[in-house]
Amino acid sequence: MNKMCILVIEDDASVRNLMTTTLKAHDYRYLTASTGETGIMEASSHNPDVVLLDLGLPDMDGIEVIKKIRTWSNMPIIVLSARSEDSDKIEALDMGADDYLTKPFSVEELLARLRATQRRLAVLQGDTVSNEPIFINGDLKVDYAAGCVYLGEEELHLTPIEYKLLCLLAQNVGKVLTHTFITQKIWGSSWDSDVASLRVFMATLRKKIDRDKNAPQYIQTHIGVGYRMIKV
């Protein structure tokens, strides 16, 4: 695999230097920015493969950086933040982040996330997830060829991980998929933080596809086990 180009948007010089030293040691190309404005300019000018984004930037909140990048690009954004509340994670993921690591995190976990992101990019850019071109379940439609999801006539805007989760569930309608199975497929690992992230991503995905609480719900939770897509 060719090494990705990583944009590091982090204002803390010591953290930024640790990250870039790690990236260099593992043959990743990288760009750096210490402010949100500079980060947005670097992202638009160089089109990196992945953005590593701190939320506590001096000139703007990292959430604003996500919003601005999402107006023109779906490049993966991994948030690295000291904010550990679920509400912070949900807000970042709702705005378009693809992953969320809470500081302090291990270098090994960061590298694992980058490897998993690279594998996801390869799948999204090359392979389709099903031999069938379109999946339909009630009002839900997944057009695999176009990479689009519709609820009725409305196109839904899903993050890359939300889309992968939905496709994985759609491929296995009626089957209970365990937390370990899902996290291995999505992140390539089964860290405790992967399961925590999975719960957050499932919550954001449900908000988009299970809107009518009086209608049959597409995703069923099996507490302590995993998730299943219901045929409606």
C-alpha positions in Angstrom: 0.0 0.0 0.0 1.2 3.5 -0.7 1.5 5.6 2.4 -1.2 8.2 3.0 -0.7 11.9 3.4 -1.9 13.0 6.8 -2.9 16.6 7.8 -2.3 17.2 11.5 -4.3 20.1 12.9 -3.0 20.5 16.5 -2.1 23.7 18.3 0.0 22.0 21.1 3.5 21.9 19.7 4.6 19.0 21.9 1.6 16.9 20.9 2.0 17.9 17.2 5.7 17.0 17.3 5.0 13.6 18.9 2.4 12.9 16.2 4.6 14.0 13.3 7.6 12.0 14.6 5.4 8.9 14.8 4.1 9.4 11.3 7.6 10.0 9.9 8.9 6.9 11.6 6.2 4.9 9.9 6.8 6.4 6.5 3.6 8.5 6.3 3.7 11.8 4.5 2.3 14.7 6.6 1.3 18.3 6.7 0.8 20.4 9.9 -1.3 23.3 11.0 -1.6 25.0 14.4 -4.9 26.8 13.8 -8.2 26.0 12.3 -7.9 28.5 9.5 -4.5 27.3 8.4 -5.8 23.7 8.6 -8.7 24.4 6.3 -6.3 26.1 3.8 -4.0 23.1 3.9 -6.9 20.7 3.5 -8.2 22.6 0.5 -4.8 23.2 -1.1 -3.2 19.7 -0.7 -6.3 17.4 -0.4 -4.7 15.0 2.2 -5.9 11.5 2.6 -6.8 11.9 6.3 -7.1 14.8 8.7 -6.2 14.4 12.4 -8.0 17.2 14.2 -7.8 18.6 17.7 -11.0 20.3 18.7 -9.5 22.9 21.1 -7.9 25.2 18.6 -6.9 28.8 19.3 -8.9 30.6 16.6 -12.0 28.4 16.2 -13.6 25.2 17.6 -12.6 22.1 15.7 -16.3 21.4 15.1 -16.3 24.5 12.8 -13.3 23.0 10.9 -15.3 19.8 10.3 -18.3 21.8 9.1 -16.2 23.8 6.6 -14.3 20.8 5.2 -17.6 18.9 4.8 -18.9 21.6 2.5 -16.5 20.4 -0.2 -14.9 17.1 0.8 -15.6 13.7 2.3 -11.9 13.2 3.3 -11.8 11.1 6.5 -11.5 13.2 9.7 -10.3 11.6 12.9 -10.9 13.8 16.0 -8.2 13.7 18.7 -9.6 15.4 21.7 -9.4 15.6 25.5 -13.2 16.0 25.5 -14.5 12.7 26.6 -18.3 13.2 27.1 -20.6 11.2 24.8 -22.3 14.5 23.8 -19.0 15.9 22.5 -18.4 12.7 20.5 -21.9 12.7 19.1 -21.7 16.4 18.1 -18.4 15.8 16.2 -19.7 12.6 14.5 -23.0 14.4 13.6 -21.0 17.2 12.0 -19.1 14.7 9.8 -16.1 13.3 11.7 -15.4 9.7 10.9 -13.7 8.6 14.1 -13.0 10.0 17.6 -10.1 9.2 19.9 -10.0 10.6 23.4 -6.7 12.0 24.7 -4.5 10.5 26.0 -4.4 7.7 23.5 -1.6 5.3 22.6 0.5 5.7 19.5 -0.3 2.1 18.6 -4.0 2.8 18.6 -3.6 5.9 16.4 -1.5 3.9 13.9 -4.2 1.1 14.0 -6.9 3.7 13.2 -4.8 5.0 10.3 -4.3 1.5 8.9 -8.0 0.8 9.2 -8.9 4.1 7.5 -6.5 3.2 4.7 -8.3 -0.2 4.3 -11.7 1.5 4.3 -10.6 4.0 1.6 -9.3 1.2 -0.6 -12.7 -0.6 -0.3 -14.7 2.6 -0.9 -12.6 3.5 -3.9 -12.4 0.1 -5.5 -14.9 -2.5 -4.4 -18.6 -2.6 -4.1 -20.2 -4.2 -1.0 -22.7 -6.3 -2.7 -23.4 -8.2 -6.0 -26.8 -6.5 -6.0 -26.7 -2.9 -7.3 -29.5 -1.6 -5.0 -30.7 -2.7 -1.6 -34.3 -1.9 -0.6 -35.9 -2.4 2.7 -39.2 -0.5 3.2 -38.5 3.2 2.6 -34.8 2.6 2.9 -32.7 2.3 -0.3 -29.0 1.9 -0.6 -27.6 2.5 -4.1 -24.2 0.7 -3.8 -22.9 1.8 -7.2 -23.5 5.5 -6.5 -22.7 5.2 -2.8 -26.0 6.9 -2.0 -28.6 6.2 0.6 -32.3 7.3 0.4 -35.2 7.3 2.9 -38.2 7.7 0.8 -37.4 10.4 -1.8 -34.8 12.1 0.5 -31.1 11.4 0.1 -29.4 11.0 3.4 -26.0 12.4 4.1 -24.0 9.7 5.9 -20.4 9.8 7.0 -18.2 7.1 5.5 -18.3 5.0 8.7 -22.1 5.3 8.9 -22.4 4.2 5.3 -20.1 1.2 5.9 -22.1 0.3 9.0 -25.4 0.5 7.1 -24.0 -1.6 4.2 -22.7 -4.2 6.6 -26.2 -4.5 8.3 -27.9 -4.5 4.9 -25.7 -7.4 3.7 -26.8 -9.3 6.7 -30.6 -8.6 7.1 -32.1 -10.6 9.9 -28.7 -11.7 11.3 -27.4 -10.5 14.7 -23.9 -9.1 14.2 -21.8 -9.1 17.3 -19.8 -6.1 18.5 -16.6 -7.9 17.7 -17.7 -8.8 14.2 -18.7 -5.3 13.4 -15.7 -3.5 14.9 -13.3 -6.0 13.1 -15.1 -5.2 9.8 -15.2 -1.4 10.3 -12.0 -0.6 12.2 -10.0 -3.8 11.7 -9.7 -4.2 15.5 -11.8 -4.7 18.6 -10.4 -2.3 21.1 -12.7 -1.3 24.0 -12.8 2.2 22.5 -14.0 0.6 19.2 -17.1 -0.7 20.9 -17.7 2.7 22.5 -17.3 4.4 19.2 -19.7 1.8 17.6 -22.4 2.8 20.1 -22.0 6.4 19.2 -22.0 5.8 15.4 -25.1 3.5 15.7 -26.8 6.3 17.6 -26.1 8.9 14.9 -27.0 6.4 12.1 -30.3 5.7 13.8 -31.1 9.4 14.1 -30.9 9.5 10.3 -32.8 6.4 9.3 -35.1 5.6 12.3 -36.9 9.0 12.6 -40.5 7.9 13.0 -40.7 6.3 16.5 -44.2 5.0 15.6 -42.9 3.1 12.5 -41.0 -0.2 12.5 -37.3 0.5 13.3 -34.6 -0.7 10.9 -31.9 -1.4 13.5 -32.5 -3.5 16.5 -30.1 -3.6 19.5 -29.3 -6.9 21.2 -28.0 -5.6 24.5 -24.5 -6.9 25.3 -24.3 -8.8 22.0 -24.6 -6.5 18.9 -27.1 -5.2 16.3 -29.4 -6.6 13.6 -31.2 -5.0 10.7 -34.9 -5.9 10.6 -36.7 -6.6 7.4 -39.6 -4.2 7.4 
